[in-house]
Amino acid sequence: MFVDKVQVHVKAGRGGDGAVSFRHEIYVDMGGPDGGNGGRGGNVVFEVSPNENTLVSFRFKKELAAHNGTSGAKRQRNGKNGEDLIVKVPAGTQVFEGEQLLADLTENGQRAIIARGGDGGYGNAHFKSSTRQAPQVAEVGENGDEKDLTLELKLLADVGLVGFPNAGKSTFLSVVSNARPEIGDYPFTTLIPNLGVADIDDTSLLVADIPGLIEGASEGKGLGDAFLRHVERTAVLLHLIDIYEDDVAGAYKTITAELAAHSKVLAKRPQIVALTKIEGLPEDGVAVKMATLKKVVPKGTPLFAISSQAHIGIAEVLREARKKVEAARAEAAAAKPDEAGLPLIALNADQEAMAWRVTKHDGSFLVRGTKIEKFAARTNFASEPGRRRLRDIMRKMGIVHELERQGIAMGDTVLIGKSGAYRLTYGEY
């Protein structure tokens, strides 16, 4: 079964808690802190595998979770890191969280960390210093990332075959490659995209046969919007038109309009147009149809008359496709983003992590910032030493001063993180 779009839920591993422990061994006077650190939670990693060509496995496995880290222990024994979850996906898989593209996986072996495991908490041995001989504080492990994702598979091919149902696309693919798509003398024979490798002279082309399109395909008629996704990243479109169509010009204009409605990029994709199944018509009949089509095809677009069954014009079409693919790939490789304009002034990574902001809303004070949220996530709020450490960090970062500047009073609520994930009462922490 070919599946090219699924929803999954991923959850990275939680970090292990740090330990509070002190040495209590005979003959060891005033044993110091020896609580170990928690292990890191496992990541969820997507990897392109040549053995995968569909997303069907995700239809029955919607939850993807990595392992948690284990907690630290006495004698400064650190917890074990959680094992990463490696998720195999086919080349051409795009990973979305909402509208945001997280990863575009196109090459075999390519990896992307989709959800990061939480850091393990420090044990109390970490906090020992010359002025703090017996720290009672230890951190809890962070939660790992948790995300709802959409996976979309878009075939990666050099040439995409487009046209009405029964235009001869599957027959063409079966003749030029070793692919064996279903072929029949009726519309919508092809219900899933097929890939084949076409050899021509001293090179080869990866050709994608897309199920037939109809008017309204870009709006979902005939599942056209799902099928059109697979020609978005082809270098060249080979538009096949059945010579027995009553209106070959109208057929061309309909498919071209659907491509443009689906994507402005597709509308500008290099095209080759070919009339198919010419083996049953005399030369003058073919010439009439070619003349009709030539009136609507943009100037400079290569136009062919072919027969897949009789192997007429096939090599010529493939050579033209190879030439256009090479030109398109070269143009894409040479394209560079426009670097002109004013210089970009921005915070570096460390400065951005340390940045924070305080906003007042409905009597509460919300604190946001990468670093302070990370400290809050690793604070054991059930522990007075843990709360006191967070208070000291907020004071050192200047957050307490800003809270006081905005008029915070004893007993007011301080919320830290997105949606106020961590709650404090001012003056009691």
C-alpha positions as CSV (number, residue, x, y, z in Angstrom):
1,M,0.0,0.0,0.0
2,F,1.3,3.4,-1.0
3,V,0.8,6.1,1.7
4,D,2.3,9.6,1.3
5,K,0.8,11.6,4.2
6,V,0.4,10.7,7.9
7,Q,0.1,12.3,11.3
8,V,2.3,11.1,14.2
9,H,3.0,12.1,17.7
10,V,6.7,12.0,18.8
11,K,8.0,12.2,22.4
12,A,11.7,12.4,23.3
13,G,12.9,10.9,26.5
14,R,12.8,12.6,29.9
15,G,16.2,13.3,31.6
16,G,16.9,11.4,34.8
17,D,16.8,13.2,38.2
18,G,20.0,14.2,40.0
19,A,20.6,12.6,43.4
20,V,21.0,14.1,46.8
21,S,23.4,11.9,48.7
22,F,26.2,12.2,51.3
23,R,29.0,9.7,52.0
24,H,28.3,7.7,55.1
25,E,31.2,5.3,55.1
26,I,33.1,4.1,58.1
27,Y,36.5,5.8,58.7
28,V,35.4,8.7,56.4
29,D,34.9,11.7,58.6
30,M,32.3,14.3,57.5
31,G,31.7,12.7,54.2
32,G,30.8,15.2,51.5
33,P,28.0,15.2,48.8
34,D,28.2,12.3,46.4
35,G,24.9,12.5,44.5
36,G,25.3,11.7,40.8
37,N,23.8,13.4,37.8
38,G,20.8,12.0,35.8
39,G,21.2,10.7,32.3
40,R,20.0,12.5,29.2
41,G,16.7,11.5,27.6
42,G,16.9,9.9,24.2
43,N,16.3,11.9,21.0
44,V,13.8,11.0,18.3
45,V,15.9,10.9,15.1
46,F,14.5,10.5,11.5
47,E,16.8,8.8,9.1
48,V,16.4,8.2,5.3
49,S,16.5,4.5,4.4
50,P,16.8,3.1,0.9
51,N,14.6,0.2,2.0
52,E,11.6,2.5,2.6
53,N,9.5,3.9,-0.2
54,T,6.2,4.7,1.5
55,L,4.9,6.0,4.9
56,V,2.5,3.1,5.3
57,S,4.2,1.8,8.5
58,F,3.1,5.0,10.3
59,R,-0.6,4.3,9.7
60,F,-0.5,1.8,12.5
61,K,2.2,3.3,14.7
62,K,1.1,6.8,15.5
63,E,3.1,7.2,18.8
64,L,6.9,7.4,18.5
65,A,8.8,7.6,21.9
66,A,12.5,7.5,22.8
67,H,13.7,6.1,26.1
68,N,14.1,8.1,29.3
69,G,17.4,8.7,31.1
70,T,17.9,7.1,34.4
71,S,18.4,8.9,37.7
72,G,21.8,9.5,39.3
73,A,22.8,7.6,42.4
74,K,25.1,7.8,45.4
75,R,28.9,7.6,45.1
76,Q,28.6,10.0,42.2
77,R,27.2,7.4,39.8
78,N,25.6,9.1,36.9
79,G,22.4,7.8,35.3
80,K,22.4,6.1,32.0
81,N,21.4,8.1,28.9
82,G,18.2,7.2,27.3
83,E,18.5,5.3,23.9
84,D,17.7,7.4,20.8
85,L,14.8,6.3,18.7
86,I,15.8,6.0,15.1
87,V,12.8,6.3,12.7
88,K,13.4,5.1,9.2
89,V,11.7,7.1,6.4
90,P,11.9,7.2,2.6
91,A,13.8,9.8,0.7
92,G,11.6,12.8,-0.1
93,T,10.0,12.9,3.4
94,Q,9.2,16.3,4.7
95,V,8.4,16.7,8.4
96,F,6.0,19.5,9.5
97,E,5.0,20.8,12.9
98,G,1.9,22.8,12.0
99,E,3.0,24.9,9.1
100,Q,6.6,24.9,10.1
101,L,9.0,22.7,8.1
102,L,11.3,20.9,10.5
103,A,13.2,18.7,8.1
104,D,13.4,17.9,4.4
105,L,15.0,14.5,4.1
106,T,16.2,13.9,0.6
107,E,19.4,11.7,0.6
108,N,20.0,8.2,1.8
109,G,21.6,8.1,5.3
110,Q,20.6,11.7,6.0
111,R,19.5,12.2,9.6
112,A,17.6,14.9,11.5
113,I,16.9,15.2,15.2
114,I,13.2,15.9,15.3
115,A,12.6,15.9,19.1
116,R,15.4,16.4,21.6
117,G,15.6,14.5,24.8
118,G,15.6,16.4,28.1
119,D,18.9,17.0,30.0
120,G,19.5,15.1,33.1
121,G,19.5,17.0,36.4
122,Y,22.7,17.6,38.3
123,G,23.2,15.8,41.6
124,N,24.3,17.6,44.7
125,A,27.9,16.7,44.2
126,H,27.9,19.1,41.3
127,F,27.0,22.0,43.6
128,K,29.8,21.6,46.1
129,S,32.2,24.6,46.4
130,S,34.5,26.1,48.9
131,T,31.7,28.1,50.4
132,R,29.0,25.4,50.0
133,Q,30.3,22.2,51.6
134,A,27.0,20.3,52.1
135,P,24.6,21.3,49.3
136,Q,21.1,19.8,49.7
137,V,20.0,20.8,46.2
138,A,19.7,18.5,43.2
139,E,17.9,19.1,39.9
140,V,15.1,17.1,38.3
141,G,15.4,15.9,34.8
142,E,14.0,17.9,31.9
143,N,11.0,16.7,29.9
144,G,11.9,15.8,26.3
145,D,10.3,17.5,23.3
146,E,6.8,16.4,22.5
147,K,5.3,17.2,19.1
148,D,2.4,16.5,16.8
149,L,3.8,16.1,13.3
150,T,2.7,15.7,9.7
151,L,4.9,13.6,7.4
152,E,4.6,14.2,3.7
153,L,6.3,12.1,1.0
154,K,7.2,13.9,-2.2
155,L,8.8,11.8,-4.8
156,L,12.3,12.9,-5.9
157,A,12.6,12.4,-9.7
158,D,14.2,14.0,-12.7
159,V,11.1,13.8,-14.9
160,G,7.4,13.8,-13.8
161,L,4.8,12.5,-16.2
162,V,1.6,14.5,-16.2
163,G,-1.6,14.3,-18.2
164,F,-5.2,13.1,-18.3
165,P,-6.1,9.6,-17.1
166,N,-5.3,7.0,-19.9
167,A,-2.9,9.4,-21.7
168,G,-0.3,6.7,-21.9
169,K,1.9,7.6,-18.9
170,S,2.1,4.1,-17.5
171,T,2.8,2.6,-20.9
172,F,5.6,5.1,-21.5
173,L,7.2,4.3,-18.1
174,S,7.0,0.6,-18.7
175,V,8.7,0.9,-22.0
176,V,11.5,3.3,-21.0
177,S,12.3,1.6,-17.6
178,N,12.1,-1.6,-15.7
179,A,9.0,-0.4,-13.7
180,R,5.9,-2.4,-14.1
181,P,2.9,-0.2,-13.4
182,E,-0.6,-1.5,-13.9
183,I,-1.7,-0.8,-17.5
184,G,-5.3,-0.9,-18.8
185,D,-7.5,0.5,-21.5
186,Y,-9.6,2.5,-19.1
187,P,-9.2,5.7,-17.0
188,F,-7.5,5.8,-13.6
189,T,-5.5,2.6,-14.1
190,T,-2.8,4.1,-12.0
191,L,-3.8,4.9,-8.5
192,I,-0.4,5.4,-6.9
193,P,2.7,7.1,-8.1
194,N,5.3,4.8,-9.7
195,L,9.1,5.3,-10.2
196,G,11.3,3.9,-12.9
197,V,14.9,4.5,-14.1
198,A,15.2,5.3,-17.8
199,D,18.6,4.7,-19.5
200,I,19.5,6.9,-22.4
201,D,22.9,6.9,-24.1
202,D,25.5,7.1,-21.3
203,T,23.2,8.4,-18.5
204,S,19.9,7.6,-16.8
205,L,16.8,9.5,-15.6
206,L,14.5,8.8,-12.7
207,V,11.0,9.1,-14.0
208,A,7.8,9.4,-11.9
209,D,4.4,8.3,-13.3
210,I,1.7,10.4,-11.5
211,P,-1.9,9.2,-11.5
212,G,-4.0,10.9,-14.1
213,L,-5.2,14.4,-13.4
214,I,-8.6,15.9,-14.2
215,E,-10.1,19.4,-14.2
216,G,-10.3,20.5,-10.6
217,A,-7.4,18.3,-9.5
218,S,-5.7,21.2,-7.6
219,E,-8.9,21.4,-5.5
220,G,-8.8,17.7,-4.7
221,K,-11.0,16.2,-7.4
222,G,-9.8,12.7,-8.2
223,L,-7.3,13.1,-5.4
224,G,-5.4,15.4,-7.7
225,D,-4.0,17.6,-4.9
226,A,-2.4,14.6,-3.3
227,F,-0.9,13.4,-6.6
228,L,0.4,16.9,-7.6
229,R,2.6,16.9,-4.5
230,H,4.8,14.3,-6.2
231,V,5.7,16.5,-9.2
232,E,6.7,19.5,-7.0
233,R,10.3,18.6,-6.9
234,T,10.8,17.1,-10.4
235,A,13.2,19.0,-12.6
236,V,11.2,18.6,-15.8
237,L,7.5,17.8,-16.6
238,L,6.7,15.6,-19.5
239,H,3.1,16.4,-20.5
240,L,1.6,13.5,-22.4
241,I,-1.6,14.0,-24.4
242,D,-3.6,11.2,-26.1
243,I,-3.8,12.0,-29.8
244,Y,-7.3,10.6,-29.8
245,E,-8.6,13.4,-27.5
246,D,-11.3,15.4,-29.3
247,D,-9.6,18.6,-28.2
248,V,-5.9,18.2,-27.7
249,A,-5.4,21.9,-27.2
250,G,-8.1,22.0,-24.5
251,A,-6.5,19.0,-22.7
252,Y,-3.2,20.7,-22.6
253,K,-4.7,24.0,-21.3
254,T,-6.7,22.1,-18.6
255,I,-3.7,20.3,-17.1
256,T,-1.5,23.4,-17.3
257,A,-4.1,25.4,-15.5
258,E,-4.3,22.7,-12.7
259,L,-0.5,22.8,-12.3
260,A,-0.5,26.5,-12.0
261,A,-3.4,26.5,-9.5
262,H,-1.6,24.0,-7.3
263,S,1.7,25.8,-7.3
264,K,3.2,28.9,-9.0
265,V,6.5,27.0,-9.0
266,L,5.0,24.2,-11.0
267,A,3.6,26.6,-13.6
268,K,7.2,27.7,-14.3
269,R,8.7,24.2,-14.4
270,P,10.4,23.3,-17.7
271,Q,8.1,21.2,-19.9
272,I,8.1,18.8,-22.8
273,V,4.9,18.1,-24.5
274,A,4.2,14.9,-26.4
275,L,1.2,13.5,-28.3
276,T,0.9,9.7,-27.6
277,K,-0.5,6.6,-29.4
278,I,0.3,7.9,-32.9
279,E,0.8,4.3,-34.2
280,G,-2.8,4.1,-35.3
281,L,-3.0,7.4,-37.3
282,P,-1.6,8.3,-40.7
283,E,1.1,11.0,-40.9
284,D,-1.3,13.7,-42.1
285,G,-3.7,13.1,-39.2
286,V,-0.8,13.4,-36.8
287,A,0.3,16.6,-38.5
288,V,-3.1,18.1,-38.0
289,K,-3.1,17.4,-34.3
290,M,0.4,18.7,-33.9
291,A,-0.5,21.9,-35.7
292,T,-3.5,22.4,-33.3
293,L,-1.4,21.8,-30.2
294,K,1.4,24.0,-31.4
295,K,-1.0,27.0,-31.3
296,V,-1.4,26.8,-27.5
297,V,2.0,25.4,-26.4
298,P,4.4,28.3,-25.3
299,K,7.0,29.1,-27.9
300,G,10.2,27.2,-27.3
301,T,8.5,24.2,-25.6
302,P,9.7,21.0,-27.2
303,L,6.8,19.2,-28.9
304,F,6.9,15.5,-30.0
305,A,4.6,12.9,-31.5
306,I,5.4,9.4,-30.0
307,S,4.2,5.8,-29.7
308,S,5.4,3.9,-26.7
309,Q,4.1,0.6,-28.1
310,A,5.8,1.1,-31.4
311,H,8.9,2.8,-29.8
312,I,8.5,5.8,-32.1
313,G,10.1,9.1,-30.9
314,I,10.9,7.6,-27.4
315,A,14.7,8.1,-27.6
316,E,14.3,11.6,-28.9
317,V,12.0,12.6,-26.0
318,L,14.4,11.1,-23.4
319,R,17.4,12.9,-24.9
320,E,15.5,16.2,-24.7
321,A,14.5,15.4,-21.1
322,R,18.1,14.7,-20.2
323,K,19.2,18.0,-21.7
324,K,16.5,20.0,-19.8
325,V,17.2,18.1,-16.5
326,E,20.9,18.9,-16.7
327,A,20.1,22.6,-17.4
328,A,17.6,22.8,-14.5
329,R,19.9,21.1,-12.0
330,A,22.8,23.4,-13.1
331,E,20.6,26.5,-12.7
332,A,19.5,25.3,-9.3
333,A,23.0,24.7,-8.1
334,A,24.2,28.1,-9.3
335,A,21.3,30.0,-7.7
336,K,22.4,31.9,-4.6
337,P,20.3,33.9,-2.1
338,D,20.5,37.7,-2.5
339,E,23.1,38.9,0.1
340,A,22.7,42.5,-0.8
341,G,21.2,45.0,1.6
342,L,21.9,46.3,5.0
343,P,24.1,44.2,7.4
344,L,22.1,42.0,9.8
345,I,22.6,42.9,13.5
346,A,21.5,40.1,15.8
347,L,22.2,38.5,19.1
348,N,24.7,35.6,19.1
349,A,23.5,32.2,20.4
350,D,24.7,32.8,24.0
351,Q,23.1,36.2,24.2
352,E,19.9,35.0,22.8
353,A,19.8,32.1,25.3
354,M,20.3,34.5,28.2
355,A,17.7,37.0,27.0
356,W,14.4,37.1,28.9
357,R,11.3,39.3,29.2
358,V,8.7,39.9,31.9
359,T,5.0,40.8,31.1
360,K,2.2,41.5,33.5
361,H,-1.2,40.0,32.8
362,D,-4.3,39.7,35.0
363,G,-2.3,40.2,38.2
364,S,0.3,37.6,37.3
365,F,3.9,38.1,36.0
366,L,5.0,35.9,33.1
367,V,8.7,35.3,32.6
368,R,9.9,33.9,29.3
369,G,13.4,33.2,28.1
370,T,15.4,30.1,27.0
371,K,17.8,30.0,29.9
372,I,15.5,30.8,32.7
373,E,12.9,28.3,31.4
374,K,15.6,25.6,31.3
375,F,16.6,26.4,34.9
376,A,12.9,26.2,36.0
377,A,12.4,22.9,34.2
378,R,15.2,21.4,36.2
379,T,14.1,22.8,39.6
380,N,12.6,20.5,42.2
381,F,9.8,22.8,43.4
382,A,9.1,20.4,46.3
383,S,12.5,21.1,47.7
384,E,13.1,24.4,49.6
385,P,16.8,24.4,48.5
386,G,15.7,23.9,44.9
387,R,13.3,26.9,45.1
388,R,16.0,29.0,46.8
389,R,18.5,28.2,44.0
390,L,16.0,29.3,41.4
391,R,15.4,32.5,43.3
392,D,19.2,33.2,43.3
393,I,19.4,32.6,39.6
394,M,16.6,35.0,38.9
395,R,18.2,37.6,41.0
396,K,21.6,37.2,39.3
397,M,20.0,37.4,35.9
398,G,18.2,40.7,36.8
399,I,14.7,39.2,36.6
400,V,13.8,39.9,40.3
401,H,14.8,43.6,39.8
402,E,12.5,43.8,36.7
403,L,9.6,42.2,38.7
404,E,10.1,44.8,41.4
405,R,10.3,47.6,38.8
406,Q,6.9,46.4,37.4
407,G,5.4,46.6,40.9
408,I,5.2,43.0,42.1
409,A,4.1,42.6,45.7
410,M,4.3,39.8,48.2
411,G,2.0,37.0,47.4
412,D,1.7,37.8,43.6
413,T,2.1,34.9,41.2
414,V,5.2,34.5,39.0
415,L,4.7,32.2,36.0
416,I,7.7,30.9,34.1
417,G,7.6,29.4,30.6
418,K,5.1,28.9,27.8
419,S,1.5,28.9,29.2
420,G,2.9,29.5,32.7
421,A,4.2,25.9,33.0
422,Y,6.1,26.7,36.3
423,R,4.3,28.7,39.1
424,L,5.9,30.5,42.0
425,T,4.5,32.8,44.7
426,Y,6.6,35.9,45.2
427,G,8.2,36.1,48.6
428,E,7.6,32.5,49.4
429,Y,10.3,30.9,47.2
